[in-house]
C-alpha cells in the first residue's frame, strides 16, 4: 500500500475521565511550551493572584524554592506554590468572578432575618453587589477596598457569629438528612421482612394442612380450619401494619413541626420597653389600714415640736412622728398570737421539725425550721 | 408588682412575733421543759446518793418551778426600779424587763441566778435603746465590778438568740392619745369602711359618752353639775392616758403580756382598763362593724385586760421572801456557773492554758518596748547587736 495514506487522526479533544476537564491535544503550557502530545498526563494549575495557567512541572520547577515572580511576560506578581490549584471552570473569567464572590460573601454574610424592613435588606444587598461588581471589573478599586475594610472592622464580631451559625445550620441539616435516609432504610428493611414472614407463614400453613390430611383428618374441616388460621394471621398482620403506619405518621408530623424547613423572613421589629422609674422600695407599699394621718394634731407634744426650731431646722417633719406613733399603735392589732403560734406549731409538727429555743447550758441549741 | 403591707404585716416581720410570741400552752410547756432540764442537771452536780437535796428520787430542797417564776418576777421589778434610779427613759425599762423574761424562758435560775444576770441585762438594754452609759460609770453607780457586769453578756445574747428588738406599746399609746384629742376637737381621720357619721357627730358622741365605771383605773371623774364640755373630755382623755401608762409601766412588764399579745393589743387593753367607754368609742371609729376580725380583736383585748388586771403588786416577793429563796438557791444552784467572770475571761482569750498565753503576751510586750526604745536612739538601732 502507499505510504502516503494519512494515518487516522486521533481525536483532538476528549474529556479526562478522572477530573472531567476537557483536554485537547493542542494544550500548550505558555511557560515551557510542552504539549500534551508529548506528556499525556499534563495538568494545568492556576494561581488566584493573576489567573495565569501553567503546567504542573513548571510550577514545581519555578516555585519550589519559595515565592517567585510570575513567569508570564508582563505579569511580575509574586506567586506562592501552595496557592496554585486546579481550575474549576472552563472560563477563567468565571473562575475569577467566583473567587471574588466567595471572598465578598465570607465578609458580607448578613441574612434576611437580621433586617427589620425589606428596604433595609434590599439596600444591603445592593451595596454588596456594588462592591462585588467594582471588584470584578476593577472600578474604583481603592474606594471599594476601603469600604470593604471599614465594614470588616465595624462588624467583625457579627461576621464571626453569622459564619458560625451557617456552619451549625449546615451540620444540623446534614444530620437531619442522614436521619431521614436511615429511617427510609429501616422502613424498607421492615417491609422486606414482612413479605418474607408472609411467605413463610403461607408455606407453613400449607404444610400444616397437608400433614393433617395425611394423618387422616376430615378434609373439609381441615381445609376450613386452615383457611381460618390463615385469615386470622393476615388480619393481625394488617392491624399491626396499620398501627405502625399511624405511629410513623404521627412521628413525621412532629418532626415536620420541629421545623426542618422553616422559611425565615425579615426580623420582626420589637419596640424597646420604656425604662420604668426606679422604685426604691422594690414594689413594697405600706398601707395604713387602721387610721388616716391627719395634717395637724392638737396634742401639745406635736404643737411644741412643730414650733421648736431645734426640731424643724433639720427638715424633720413632725408628721413623721405622728405617723410612726399611729403605725405603732395599730401594728399587730389584727395579729392573734395564740392562734397563729398554735397553727405554726402544728405545721412544724407536720414537718417533723421541732421549734424550740433552748439556752446554752441546759440543752443543745435546736434551731427552728 | 406592688405588694401592699398593712400594719399587721409589718408586725409579722418583727423578731418579737417570729421568735418571742407564744400561745399560753406553748409558753407553759417551754417553761416546764426548761425547769425539768435544770433539775436533770442538778442530779449531775448534786448526785442523788450524796446530796441532801434529794428525797425519794425527787428534788425536795431545790427551787420548784413556781418559786423560780416568782424569783424572776421579783428581779423584773428590781430591773424596773434600777432603771428609774438611773432616770432612764421608759423604753430601756421595758426592754430590760423583756430581755430578762426571755432569758429565763430558756434558762433556769438554778443555772444562772437572776442576781448575777439582771445588771448585765439592764446594761445591754441601755446600750440597745440608745441611752448608753459607760461601763465604768454604770459599774460604779450600781456598785458592782465591771467584769461582773460584762461576764454573762454573751450568754444573755445567746439566750436572746441575738434578737435585740423589743416592740413596745408606749409610742403607740401616744399615737392613740393624739387621735383621741383630735376627735374631741372635732377632727377625724376617716378610716375606710368605717361608718362614723362625720367629725361633728363623733365629737357630739364623745361629749355624750358615759362615765367610766368605778372600777376603772382612771383618775377622772365626771363633774357633779353642768354639761360636759370639750375641755372636760380632753381632761378625761389625758387622765385615761396617764392611767394606761401606769398600767403599762407595771403589770404589763411583770406579767407574760408581751409573750401572749402584741403591743397594740396591750396598749388598748391598758386603755380599756383605764377608761372602758372611751376605748370602746375609739375602737368603734377604727374597726368596721361588719368585719370578721372585729369580734376577735375585741375578745383579745378583753383577755389581755383581764391578764393585766389580775396582777397585783402584792404578788411580787417581798425582800425577806426573796432573801429566803436566794439562800435556798445557793444550796442547789449549778456550781459550774459560779465563776462567770473567770469563764468569760478564758473564753475571750481563746481558751488555751492561761499561763502560756500570759508568757507569750509578756514576751511580745518586751520585744515591742525594746523596738520602740531603739527607734528613739539618736544613732538608730544597733546593727546585729554589735557596736
Interface residues (C-beta under 8 A of the other chain):
Chain A: X283 X284 X285 X286 X287 X288 X289 X290 X291 X292 X293 X294 X296 X297 X298 X299 X301 X302 X322 X324 X325 X326 X327 X328 X329 X330 X331 X332 X333 X334 X335 X336 X337 X338 X339 X340 X341 X342 X345 X356 X357 X358 X359 X360 X361 X362 X363 X365 X368
Chain B: X1 X2 X3 X4 X5 X6 X7 X8 X10 X11 X12 X17 X19 X21 X22 X23 X24 X25 X26 X30 X33 X34 X37 X38 X41 X103 X105 X106 X107 X108 X111 X112 X155 X158 X159 X161 X167 X169 X171 X172 X173 X174 X175 X176 X177 X178 X179 X181 X182 X185 X187 X188 X189 X190 X191 X192 X259 X260 X261 X262 X263 X264 X265 X267 X268 X286 X287 X293 X296 X297 X300 X334 X337
